Amino acid sequence: MAYTRIHGIKTTLNKALDYIENPEKTEEQLLVSGYNVDPLSASIEYRMTAALAREIKGDYTKSGGADNLAYHMIQSFAPYDKITAEQAHELGKKWADEILQGKYEYVISTHVDKGHIHNHIIFNATSFYDYSKYDNYKVAAHLREVSDRLCAEQGLYVIEKPNLKKKSPTHYEWEQRKAGTSWKAQIQSIIDKAISETNDYESFKAALEKANVEVKEGKRISFKITGTGQERFCRGDRIGEDYSRERIIERLAEPKKKHREKVMPPKAAEQGAAAAPAATTPRERQPVFSSYDRKIEWQAQRTKLAATKELAAALLTIRQEDIQQESDFDIRVNSLLEKSSGVRSTMAELSGKNQQYKDAAKYLLAFREYLPIKQEAERQSPFTKKRFLSRYESELSAFDHAAAQLEKLGVNTNVDPDKVITLVKDQDGKISGLTSALQEVTDRISSIRKAHELVESIKQEPKREQDKSRDKEQEI
């Protein structure tokens, strides 16, 4: 069973990366690797990617956006899981690749210094692919679902029919629950009972007091069972999603809530549907009613095989694509497949060039931002230089890294980053347009294939009816 967690990193990115890359925990960093980033310079790269994203998409924090620098995912395997550190590392990479879809830089490390093997993954909160911020809203269940599936594929133990709406328990908590000694489970049971027997918050707290549960109010509500082995108070949201103060108050009010759904009478619903205007879609040309589609419609009505919506959609496709005979289906599909292949090839070429522009823009921005500090450092006297270097260590490291990367790319440091950013935006616009065009072609191919399948099914129906009749005659 793999225990999974995720939390945001707002200010301590350097410390977090240093911790997970600790040589003593990762077999001298043999169990450390990165995706689209060198683990040793990940902190600098993450910040540079975020800076370029702000230049291209604007500063999201000014509009109330999240200000996380990165996210930290943990995947911890049970002590009894038969898995090596190397296998755990590869499984962790598969987990991160599926969760992040190849759009975010990340560093993964596998720790082997404790009684169980566990992966740490710190990924950039800003995508290097499209400069969007990672949305971690209700992602915990998805992390666990993907991790459980990958573990099952490796023959590792997983919980059968887990409640994916809740965070996965730690291995210790899971063992305590199985043994019936989990104080978290006891608190959950007591709180559930108190909520079912009370109607307001004060009565709820009084019921907990009678059940020997202490309540500590603060920014968050915490609980502790007196006279047990529980040494410290535990926050409600750590016990479970339904045990925060806000959720408890909601649950206390739930029995009083009455939901009344307004149901429209059948006749009124029919009248409303009849009055509503039919949805229209843009067409390249007016459909031509050919003898072919009329024949298909007649056959469908005769066999009563096709549902009305499916038949209508198929006939619309046949008319829009000007399909006059059976062979036209394959001709149209092959033509569109060739077109989509050309679009994909163009997109790949543009994306490759644009990635070069993005890399250049990222390092040029950093070079320009930190150049004044570098110049000031060079002007320092021997008496003040050491102190200055200590104060601006991270900025100077970023400048040196940017200069080294620009040299690798063969980009002159005098190039204006704003001009390169303009190129990036222009290329992004072209790629976005091609993406829409590709989706349109893909949808057309899918519609033609569905129409063809329906036509084949309609044509086969008389034969199936004949076979049924023959079988009945033989039975008689």
N, C-alpha and C positions, 0 to 999 in steps of 0.2 A: 504494500500500500504506500503510495507516494503522497506525502503531506505537501500541500501547495499554499503559497502566500504571495501577496504583492503589496507593495507600499511605495509611495512617492518619495523622491529625494529633492528637497528644496534648496539646501545650502551646503550639505556635507558630501558632495560628489567625490572630491579627492579622497577623503577618508574612507568612504564606502568602497571605492575601487581599490585602494591600498589594502583594505581588510580582505576583500575576496581574492586578491592576487597574492596574498601572503605566502611566501615560499614554504614556510613551515607547515602550512595546511594543504598545499597543493603539490607535494612532492617536487619541491624546487621549481614550481611554475610549469612543470610538465603537463599539468592538468588545467592549464589556462589557455584560452584561445579567443579570437575575436571574429566578428562578422563585419566586413567592410570597414574595419578599423584595427589599428595596432593597439593591443591592450595597454602598452606602456604610454601611449599618447592619447588614450581614449577621452580623458577629461578635457583636454584641449580641443580635440576634434568635435566633441559634443557641443561645446560652447560656440565653436566657429560655425557649425551647422545651424544652430539656433540663431546666431547673429545674421547669417545670410537669409534665413527664413523671415526674420523681421524686416530686412531690406526689401524682400520680394512681396511678402504678404501683409506687412504691417505689424505693429506691436500688439499682439493679442491681449496682453495684460491691461492695456488701456481700456479695453472693452469688457473687463471683468473676467478674462480667461485665466486658466490655471497657470501657475508659475513654477511648476515642477521642472527641474533640470533633467531628471531621469526617473526611471522606475526600477525597483529591485524585486525580482521574482525569486522565490525559493522553492526548490523541489527536493524534498527529503525522503529517502527510502528507509523502509523498516529494517531493523537489525537482522531480521530473519530472511530478508530478500536475498536470493542468490544472484548477486550482481557484482561485477568487478568495477573498479573506479573508471577504467577506460570505457566500459559499456555504459555506465551511468553518464559519463561525459557526452557520449554520442547520443544517448537517449535525450539528454537535456538540450542538445543542439536541435534535434528533431522537434522537440517541444517548442523551443523558442522560434524556430523557422515557421512552424504552423501558426503560432499565435501572432507573430509579427509580420508574416507574409512577405518577408524579404525587404521591408520598407524602412527598417530602423537599425541603426548601428547597435551592436551589443557586444559585451564581454561576458564570457561564461567561464566559471571556474568550478572545479569539483573538489570539495574538502573531504579529507580522509583522516582528520585528526581526532575525531570523536568516535563513539561506538556505532555510528551509522553514517553511511555515505550520503552526501547531499550536494546539490548544485546551487550555485548562486549565479544569477543572470542580471546584469545591470544594463539596461538599454536606454538609448537617448529618447527623451520625451518628444523630440522633434524629428520628423521623418526626413531623411536625406533624399527621398524619392519624390515627394510632392509637397514637402515643408508643412504638412499638417501636424497638429498636436495629437498625441495618443489619447484616445478616449477610454478611460478605465472605468466608465460607469457600468456597474453590475458585471464586471469581467471575471470575478472570482470563480463563478460556476463554470465558465467556459475554460478557464485554466485547468480546473480539476477534471473536467470532462475529457479534454484532450490528453492530459497526463495519464488518466486512468486507462484510456484506450491504448496508448503507447505502451503502458506497463503490461496490460493484458496481452498485447502482441509479443512481449518478451517473456511471457509466462510468469510474471510477477503477481503477487497477491493484490487484489483490489476489492473494495467493498461492493457487494452485489446490491443493485437497486439503490444507489446513494441518493440522498436528498441534495440535489445540486444547487438548491436555493441557499443552502447554508455552506459556510466555509468548512473545509475538511478539518477534522480534529488532528491534534498532534498524536504521534505514536504513543506517547505516555497516556494521554487522555483516552485514546481508543482502548488501550489495555485496561485502564481503570473502569471504563464503561462496561467492558466485557466481564470484569470481575465484580461489578456492582458496587465499587468503592469510589466512584467519581463524585466529588463534591459539586462539580459543575452541573452534573445531571441531577443531583439532589436539589440544588438551588432552582434549576429550571422547573422541576416538578412542583416545588413549593410555590414559586411565582405563578405558575399556571393555575394552581388550585386557588391561590389568593385572588387572582383576576376573575376566576369563574364565580367566586362567592361575594365579590364586592362591586360597587358601582362608582366609586370615586377614589381619587388618589390617596387621600388621608386614611380612608378605611382600608385601602390596600396595604399601606405601610403598617397600620396597626395589626393587620392579619399576619404580616411577615414577622413582626415583633413577637407575637404569640407563638410562632413556629420557630423561634430562636434564630431568626435571620436578622443581622444588623444591617442597617441601611446608612450609607454615607452619601450625603448630597454635596455636589460641587459642580464643576463644569459638566461632568458626567456622573451618573448614578453608579454606585458600587455596592456590592453585597458581600457578607461573610457569615457563615454558619458558626455560631458559638458552640464551644464544647466539642469541636472536631479537630482534625489535623490541618484545617485550613488556617494558615498563618497570616495571610494578608488579604485585604479586600480585593475583590476582582470586579473590574468594570463590567457593566451590563452588556455593552456591545461586544466584549470579549467572550461573554458566555454564549451569546447568540444574537442574530440580527433582530429577533423579536423581544429582546430584553434591555434595550436602551430606554431611557426615560421617555423619549418621544413615542416610541413604539408601545410602551406599556400604557401610556395615557390613551393612545389610539385604541388599544385592545380593550381598555376599560369602557370606552364609549361605544364600541362596536355593537353590543347587544341592544342598545337604544336606537341604533340607526335603522331606518326603514327606507328601503329603496323601492320606489314605485316607477315601473316602466310604462310609459305611454305606448299602448299598442294600437296601431291604426287599424280600423275595421277593414276586412278584406275588400269590400266594395270601394271604400275610399282609397285604399292602396292601389287598386286596379285603375281607378280614375286618375290618380296622381301619376301613375306610370304612363298612362295613355297621354296625359297632358304634357309630360316632360319631352323636350326636344331630343331627337335621336343624336347620339354622339357621331361626330364626323371626323375623318382623318384626312390629312392632305394627300393628294394623289398626283402622280406625275402625268397621268393622262386619264381621260374618262374611260371607264371600262366598256368594252365592247361585248355585247351579249351574243356569244357564238352558239352554234348548234351543239358544240361539244358540251358546254356547261349546262345547257338546257337538257341535254340527254342525261347527264349525271344527276341533275336535280329530279328528273322524271323517274330514273331508276331508284333513287333514294326514297322517293315518296311511295313507290310501288313496293319496295322491300321493307319500308318503315324501319330501316336500320339506323340511320344517322340521327343523332340528337339535333334539334333545330339550330342551336348556336354553332355546333361543330360544322354542320352542313353550310350554314350561312358564311362562316369564316372561310371554308374551303372554296366555295363558289366565288367569293370576293377575291381571293388569291388567284384563282384561275383566270378571272377576268382582268385583274390588274397586271398580271404577268403575261397576258395575251397567249394563254395556252390553248392551242387549237386541236391537239391530238396527244396521244399517250407519250410519244417520244419527246414532246416538248418539256416534260418535267425534268428529265435528265439533262437536256440541253441547257435549260435555265440554271439548274443547280451547278453544273460544271462551269458555266460562264461566271457565275457569282463566286465560286470557289477560287477561280483564277484571279478575279478582281480582289478578293479578300487577301490572297497571298501577296499581291502587289502592294496593298495597303500596309500589311504587316512588315514587309521588307522596308518600305519607306519609313515606317515608324521606328524600326530598329536602327536604321541609319541615323535618323534625327536624334533618337535617344542617346546613341553613342556619342555624337558630337556635343549634345547638350550636357552630358555628364562631364565632359572635359571643360565646358564653359562654367559649369557649377563649381567644379573643383578649383578652377582658376579664380573665380569670383570669391569663393570662401577664403582662400589664402590671401588674396589681394586686399580684401576688407580688413583682415587681421593685421596684415603688414602695415596698412595705412593707419589703423587705429593705434598700434603700439610703437610706430616709428618715433614719435616725439619722446617717448619714455626711453627708447634705446639711445637716441641722440643725447638725451639729458644724462644718461648713465655714462656715456663716453666723455662728457664734460666734467664729471665729478673729479674732485681732487683725491689723492690717495687717502686722505683722512676721512672723507665722507663717502667714498665709493662703497665700502663694505656695508655700511648701514643702508645706503640707497638700494643696493642689489638685494639685500634681505627684504626690504619693504616691498619692492616691485618684482619679486621672484617669479610669480605666476605670469605676469604680463610679459616679462622678458623671455620666459620660456616659450610663451605663445608666439612671440615675435620670431624667435630663432626657428621654431618649428615651421612657421609659415614661410620663412625665407628658404628653408631647406626644401620644402615641398614645391615651391615655385621654381626652384632650380631644377628639381627632378622633372617637372612638367615642361621646362624650357620656356617659361613665361617671364618676360621682363618685368621687374618690379615697378617700373615707371608707368605701366599700363593703368588706365583709369578703371577702377572696379565698377563704377557706375555704368560705363559703356558695356562692360561684360554682362552686368546684371540685365541691361536692356536686351542683350542678345538672348539671355536665358528666358526672359519673359516672352520674347518673340517665338522662340523655339517651343516653349510650353504651350503657347496658343496654337501653333501648327499641330503639335502632337494631340492636343485636346480635340481639335477639329477632325483629325484622322481617326481618333478613338470613336467619336460619334458616327463617322462614316462607316467604320468597321462594324459597329453595333447594328447599324441599319442593314448592312449587307447580311450579317449573321441572322438577324430576325427574318429577313426575306427568305433565306435558305431554309430556316426552320419552318416557316409557313408553307413553303412549297412542298417540303417533305411530308408534313402533316396532311396536306391536301391530297398528295399522291397516295399516302397510306389509306386515307378514307375512301378514295376512288377505288383502290384495289379491293377494299373490304366490301364495298357496294357491289362490285362486279362478281365477287365470290359468293355473295349471299344466295342467288338462285341455285348455284351448284350445291350449297350446303342444304338448302331446302329439299332438293331432289334426293340427296343422300339420306336425309331423315325419312323421307317418304319410302324409299327403297328398303330401309332398315325396318320400318313398321310392317311393310308387306311381307318381308321375310319372317318376321315374328309371327304374323298371322298364319 
